[in-house]
Amino acid sequence: MAGMGPAPKAADQRRRRNATVAMTRLPAAGRAGEPPRWPLLDDVELTTRRDLAQRQADDAELALLEPELKGRAKTAAQKKADTARRDATILTAQLEAVQRVEAELWKELWTTPQAVAWERLGWTREVAQYVRWKCRAEMGDLDASKEARQLGDRLGLTPLAMLRLRWEVAADEVGEQRQERTARAARPKRSRLKVVDPEGAAGGA
């Protein structure tokens, strides 16, 4: 990605083995605690479209109250009011869905190992912007998908991006040992069978 420079080579690929690149180790367990406060306003574009649709629906319904409105004119006005109210309802549902997905993704991201680095660097708004673009991308916005991908790289959300940032996840040795003990305990224990000499058994009969 432009501006981030090439990724450092792995230790076994560098010509000088002693020329190591300092890496920031992030805990495998991720970041503990509550996420930071959401720093952005509600989606301005979607909120504005919702508010405009609601006003149009209200105006259309008020127009239906005109006493001189009769016949085909009233039927057309009723159809216009129904369409406006439907559009307002759809945009309201979209806005609520976006807010819900943003809250879920925001909380999830702040439990990752990368979140430890974000907190140290004060990248709260950058993470929020990624969440916003990511949610738009999941609604089918291709331009938002491009923005989300670029921000994801800057935030170290892919293995290559982490390598460029000189971040690595520390091995969770305690968790690995726990999993190994659990796996051993789950294995069926073999019955200890006593080997008997057939000839000896026949001779003793």
C-alpha positions as a Markdown table, in Angstrom:
| # | Residue | x | y | z |
|---|---|---|---|---|
| 1 | Met | 0.0 | 0.0 | 0.0 |
| 2 | Ala | 1.3 | 3.5 | -0.8 |
| 3 | Gly | 3.0 | 5.3 | 2.1 |
| 4 | Met | 3.5 | 2.1 | 4.1 |
| 5 | Gly | 6.7 | 0.9 | 2.4 |
| 6 | Pro | 7.7 | -2.7 | 1.7 |
| 7 | Ala | 7.1 | -5.4 | 4.2 |
| 8 | Pro | 10.2 | -6.5 | 6.1 |
| 9 | Lys | 11.6 | -9.9 | 5.2 |
| 10 | Ala | 11.3 | -12.8 | 7.6 |
| 11 | Ala | 14.4 | -13.6 | 9.7 |
| 12 | Asp | 15.4 | -16.6 | 7.6 |
| 13 | Gln | 15.2 | -14.6 | 4.4 |
| 14 | Arg | 17.4 | -11.7 | 5.4 |
| 15 | Arg | 21.0 | -11.8 | 4.2 |
| 16 | Arg | 22.3 | -10.6 | 7.5 |
| 17 | Arg | 20.8 | -12.8 | 10.1 |
| 18 | Asn | 21.8 | -10.5 | 12.9 |
| 19 | Ala | 20.1 | -7.5 | 11.3 |
| 20 | Thr | 16.8 | -8.0 | 13.0 |
| 21 | Val | 13.7 | -5.8 | 12.6 |
| 22 | Ala | 12.2 | -4.6 | 15.9 |
| 23 | Met | 8.6 | -6.0 | 16.2 |
| 24 | Thr | 5.9 | -4.9 | 18.5 |
| 25 | Arg | 4.4 | -7.9 | 20.2 |
| 26 | Leu | 0.7 | -7.9 | 20.8 |
| 27 | Pro | -1.1 | -10.2 | 23.3 |
| 28 | Ala | -2.8 | -13.2 | 21.7 |
| 29 | Ala | -5.7 | -12.8 | 24.2 |
| 30 | Gly | -6.4 | -9.4 | 22.7 |
| 31 | Arg | -7.5 | -6.2 | 24.4 |
| 32 | Ala | -9.5 | -6.5 | 27.6 |
| 33 | Gly | -12.2 | -4.2 | 28.9 |
| 34 | Glu | -14.9 | -2.1 | 27.3 |
| 35 | Pro | -14.4 | -0.4 | 23.9 |
| 36 | Pro | -13.8 | 3.3 | 23.8 |
| 37 | Arg | -16.8 | 5.6 | 23.3 |
| 38 | Trp | -18.0 | 5.8 | 19.7 |
| 39 | Pro | -16.5 | 9.1 | 18.4 |
| 40 | Leu | -18.5 | 9.7 | 15.2 |
| 41 | Leu | -21.9 | 11.2 | 14.5 |
| 42 | Asp | -24.6 | 9.1 | 13.0 |
| 43 | Asp | -24.3 | 8.5 | 9.3 |
| 44 | Val | -25.0 | 12.0 | 8.0 |
| 45 | Glu | -26.0 | 11.0 | 4.5 |
| 46 | Leu | -28.4 | 8.3 | 5.6 |
| 47 | Thr | -29.9 | 10.4 | 8.4 |
| 48 | Thr | -30.5 | 13.3 | 6.0 |
| 49 | Arg | -32.2 | 11.0 | 3.5 |
| 50 | Arg | -34.4 | 9.5 | 6.3 |
| 51 | Asp | -35.4 | 12.9 | 7.6 |
| 52 | Leu | -36.2 | 14.2 | 4.1 |
| 53 | Ala | -38.3 | 11.1 | 3.4 |
| 54 | Gln | -40.2 | 11.5 | 6.6 |
| 55 | Arg | -41.0 | 15.2 | 5.9 |
| 56 | Gln | -42.2 | 14.2 | 2.4 |
| 57 | Ala | -44.4 | 11.6 | 3.9 |
| 58 | Asp | -45.9 | 14.0 | 6.5 |
| 59 | Asp | -46.6 | 16.6 | 3.8 |
| 60 | Ala | -48.2 | 14.0 | 1.6 |
| 61 | Glu | -50.5 | 12.8 | 4.4 |
| 62 | Leu | -51.5 | 16.4 | 5.2 |
| 63 | Ala | -52.4 | 17.0 | 1.6 |
| 64 | Leu | -54.9 | 14.2 | 1.9 |
| 65 | Leu | -56.9 | 16.2 | 4.4 |
| 66 | Glu | -57.7 | 18.9 | 1.8 |
| 67 | Pro | -61.5 | 18.9 | 1.5 |
| 68 | Glu | -61.5 | 19.7 | -2.3 |
| 69 | Leu | -59.3 | 16.7 | -3.0 |
| 70 | Lys | -61.6 | 14.1 | -4.7 |
| 71 | Gly | -61.8 | 11.4 | -7.2 |
| 72 | Arg | -58.6 | 10.6 | -9.2 |
| 73 | Ala | -56.7 | 13.4 | -7.6 |
| 74 | Lys | -57.3 | 11.9 | -4.2 |
| 75 | Thr | -56.3 | 8.5 | -5.4 |
| 76 | Ala | -53.1 | 9.8 | -6.8 |
| 77 | Ala | -52.4 | 11.8 | -3.6 |
| 78 | Gln | -53.0 | 8.6 | -1.5 |
| 79 | Lys | -50.6 | 6.7 | -3.7 |
| 80 | Lys | -48.0 | 9.4 | -3.3 |
| 81 | Ala | -48.4 | 9.4 | 0.5 |
| 82 | Asp | -48.1 | 5.6 | 0.7 |
| 83 | Thr | -44.9 | 5.7 | -1.4 |
| 84 | Ala | -43.4 | 8.4 | 0.7 |
| 85 | Arg | -44.2 | 6.6 | 3.9 |
| 86 | Arg | -42.8 | 3.4 | 2.6 |
| 87 | Asp | -39.5 | 5.1 | 1.6 |
| 88 | Ala | -39.3 | 6.7 | 5.1 |
| 89 | Thr | -39.9 | 3.4 | 6.8 |
| 90 | Ile | -37.2 | 1.7 | 4.7 |
| 91 | Leu | -34.6 | 4.4 | 5.3 |
| 92 | Thr | -35.4 | 4.3 | 9.1 |
| 93 | Ala | -34.9 | 0.6 | 9.1 |
| 94 | Gln | -31.6 | 0.9 | 7.2 |
| 95 | Leu | -30.3 | 3.6 | 9.6 |
| 96 | Glu | -31.2 | 1.4 | 12.6 |
| 97 | Ala | -29.5 | -1.6 | 11.0 |
| 98 | Val | -26.3 | 0.4 | 10.3 |
| 99 | Gln | -26.2 | 1.6 | 13.8 |
| 100 | Arg | -26.6 | -1.9 | 15.2 |
| 101 | Val | -23.9 | -3.4 | 12.9 |
| 102 | Glu | -21.6 | -0.5 | 13.7 |
| 103 | Ala | -22.0 | -1.1 | 17.4 |
| 104 | Glu | -21.4 | -4.8 | 17.0 |
| 105 | Leu | -18.3 | -4.4 | 14.8 |
| 106 | Trp | -16.9 | -1.6 | 17.0 |
| 107 | Lys | -17.1 | -3.8 | 20.1 |
| 108 | Glu | -15.7 | -6.9 | 18.3 |
| 109 | Leu | -12.7 | -5.0 | 16.9 |
| 110 | Trp | -11.7 | -3.6 | 20.3 |
| 111 | Thr | -11.2 | -7.2 | 21.6 |
| 112 | Thr | -8.5 | -8.0 | 19.0 |
| 113 | Pro | -4.7 | -8.0 | 19.6 |
| 114 | Gln | -4.4 | -5.0 | 17.2 |
| 115 | Ala | -6.7 | -3.0 | 19.5 |
| 116 | Val | -3.9 | -3.0 | 22.1 |
| 117 | Ala | -1.7 | -1.1 | 19.6 |
| 118 | Trp | -4.6 | 1.2 | 18.5 |
| 119 | Glu | -5.2 | 2.2 | 22.1 |
| 120 | Arg | -1.5 | 3.1 | 22.6 |
| 121 | Leu | -1.4 | 5.1 | 19.4 |
| 122 | Gly | -4.8 | 6.8 | 20.0 |
| 123 | Trp | -6.3 | 5.5 | 16.7 |
| 124 | Thr | -9.9 | 5.6 | 18.0 |
| 125 | Arg | -11.3 | 7.8 | 15.2 |
| 126 | Glu | -9.4 | 5.8 | 12.5 |
| 127 | Val | -11.0 | 2.6 | 13.8 |
| 128 | Ala | -14.4 | 4.2 | 13.8 |
| 129 | Gln | -14.0 | 5.4 | 10.2 |
| 130 | Tyr | -13.1 | 1.8 | 9.2 |
| 131 | Val | -16.2 | 0.6 | 10.9 |
| 132 | Arg | -18.4 | 3.1 | 9.0 |
| 133 | Trp | -16.9 | 2.3 | 5.6 |
| 134 | Lys | -17.1 | -1.5 | 6.4 |
| 135 | Cys | -20.7 | -1.3 | 7.2 |
| 136 | Arg | -21.5 | 0.6 | 4.0 |
| 137 | Ala | -19.5 | -1.9 | 2.1 |
| 138 | Glu | -21.6 | -4.8 | 3.5 |
| 139 | Met | -24.7 | -2.9 | 2.2 |
| 140 | Gly | -23.3 | -3.2 | -1.3 |
| 141 | Asp | -21.4 | 0.1 | -1.7 |
| 142 | Leu | -18.3 | -0.7 | -3.8 |
| 143 | Asp | -16.6 | 2.6 | -3.2 |
| 144 | Ala | -17.0 | 2.0 | 0.5 |
| 145 | Ser | -15.5 | -1.4 | 0.1 |
| 146 | Lys | -12.3 | 0.2 | -1.4 |
| 147 | Glu | -12.1 | 2.7 | 1.5 |
| 148 | Ala | -12.6 | -0.1 | 4.1 |
| 149 | Arg | -9.9 | -2.2 | 2.5 |
| 150 | Gln | -7.4 | 0.7 | 2.6 |
| 151 | Leu | -8.2 | 1.6 | 6.2 |
| 152 | Gly | -8.0 | -2.1 | 7.2 |
| 153 | Asp | -4.5 | -2.2 | 5.8 |
| 154 | Arg | -3.5 | 0.9 | 7.8 |
| 155 | Leu | -5.0 | -0.6 | 10.9 |
| 156 | Gly | -3.1 | -3.9 | 10.5 |
| 157 | Leu | -6.2 | -6.1 | 10.0 |
| 158 | Thr | -4.4 | -8.5 | 7.6 |
| 159 | Pro | -1.3 | -10.5 | 8.1 |
| 160 | Leu | 0.6 | -8.5 | 5.5 |
| 161 | Ala | -0.5 | -5.2 | 7.0 |
| 162 | Met | 0.7 | -6.4 | 10.4 |
| 163 | Leu | 4.1 | -7.2 | 8.9 |
| 164 | Arg | 4.3 | -3.8 | 7.4 |
| 165 | Leu | 3.5 | -2.2 | 10.8 |
| 166 | Arg | 6.1 | -4.5 | 12.5 |
| 167 | Trp | 3.4 | -6.0 | 14.6 |
| 168 | Glu | 3.2 | -9.7 | 15.7 |
| 169 | Val | 0.9 | -11.6 | 17.9 |
| 170 | Ala | 2.7 | -13.1 | 20.9 |
| 171 | Ala | 2.3 | -16.9 | 21.3 |
| 172 | Asp | -0.3 | -17.8 | 23.8 |
| 173 | Glu | 1.7 | -20.5 | 25.6 |
| 174 | Val | -0.7 | -20.8 | 28.5 |
| 175 | Gly | -3.6 | -21.2 | 26.2 |
| 176 | Glu | -1.8 | -23.8 | 24.1 |
| 177 | Gln | -0.8 | -25.8 | 27.1 |
| 178 | Arg | -4.4 | -25.7 | 28.3 |
| 179 | Gln | -5.7 | -26.9 | 24.9 |
| 180 | Glu | -3.1 | -29.7 | 25.0 |
| 181 | Arg | -4.2 | -30.9 | 28.4 |
| 182 | Thr | -7.8 | -30.8 | 27.3 |
| 183 | Ala | -7.0 | -32.8 | 24.2 |
| 184 | Arg | -5.2 | -35.4 | 26.2 |
| 185 | Ala | -8.0 | -35.7 | 28.7 |
| 186 | Ala | -10.5 | -36.2 | 25.9 |
| 187 | Arg | -8.6 | -39.1 | 24.4 |
| 188 | Pro | -10.1 | -42.6 | 25.2 |
| 189 | Lys | -7.9 | -44.5 | 27.5 |
| 190 | Arg | -6.6 | -47.8 | 26.1 |
| 191 | Ser | -7.5 | -50.9 | 28.1 |
| 192 | Arg | -4.4 | -52.7 | 29.4 |
| 193 | Leu | -4.7 | -56.2 | 28.1 |
| 194 | Lys | -2.5 | -59.0 | 29.5 |
| 195 | Val | -0.8 | -61.0 | 26.9 |
| 196 | Val | -1.2 | -64.7 | 27.5 |
| 197 | Asp | 1.0 | -67.5 | 25.9 |
| 198 | Pro | -1.4 | -69.8 | 24.1 |
| 199 | Glu | 0.8 | -72.9 | 24.6 |
| 200 | Gly | 1.3 | -72.0 | 28.3 |
| 201 | Ala | -2.4 | -71.6 | 28.7 |
| 202 | Ala | -3.1 | -75.0 | 27.0 |
| 203 | Gly | -0.4 | -76.7 | 29.1 |
| 204 | Gly | -1.9 | -75.4 | 32.3 |
| 205 | Ala | -5.3 | -76.8 | 31.3 |
